[in-house]
Amino acid sequence: MNPLDIPYKIKDKIFEIKYHSNESIFKIISYFPLSELERRTLTSHLNQPDFPEFYSIFTGSITDDEWYKTKNQIKKRFQDELFDIDPKL
């Protein structure tokens, strides 16, 4: 898959990008809802102005300042709480 040339400031907020088998993108999942400007930036990189498949893990919104202050904690907590597999299985 060809990585997109997404600005780091936006790429850092993305949890996952899902691809079709033909390597086209069908879903972008961010930690928090992306701003309208961030969505437009992404759609311009995708060359799909009406790309509708933006999702977010959390429904609330936070400012860029809040994100940069807490992003490592948010990412770690999300991974620890939701993706921790019980090694006793």
N, C-alpha and C positions, 0 to 999 in steps of 0.2 A: 504494500500500500504506500502511496506517495504521501509523505507528511505535508500538511498544509503549511503555508508560510503565514501563520497566525501570530500577531503581535504577542509577545510574552505576557503582557499585562492581562490579556484576555485568555490566553492559553492556560495560565496559572489557575484560572477560575473554572476550568472545564474538568469534569470528572472523567468523562468518557465520550468518545466519538464512535458511533456505530456505522459500519459500512455494509453495503450490499455485496454480493459475490462479485459484481463487476467493478468493485472498489469505489463506487459512488457513495456518498454519505447520505444516510437516511435519518439519523437522529444525533443530536448533540445534547449531552446531559451535563449541566453545570451544578456546582454546589448550591448556589443561590441564583435566583432569576437574574439573567443578564439585562443590562440596560438596553434601551432602544438603540443607542449609538453602538454598543457592543454587538448587538444582533445585526445591525446594518453592516458593520465592519466584517463580520463573519460571512454574511450572505454575499458580500462583494468578493471575498476570497473564494467562495464556493462557485461564484458566477451563477447563482440561483437567487434572483431578487425576491422571489416569493417562497423561499425555503421555510416551511411551517413547523418543522419538528424540533423545537427547542423545549427542553424539559429541565427541571431542576430538582434536586434532592430535597432541599429545604424550601418552604414556601415564603418565609419572611425575607425581607430585604435588608441589606446592610450597606453602609457607605464603603467607598474604596479604602478610607482610612481604617475603618473597623476591620475590613477584610485583611489588610496587610499587617495589622497588629495581631490578629488571631488566627490567620490561615493555617499555620502549622499545627496549632492546637485543634482546630476544626478538622483538618485532614486526619490527624492521628486519632482523634476520638472517633471519628466516623469509621476509620479502618478497624480500630480496636473493638468497638461495640458491634458493628454490623458484619464484619468479615472474619472475626476470630473463630477458628475452627477448633473444636474440642479435641485435644491430642489423645484423649482416653478412648476414642472410638476405635 
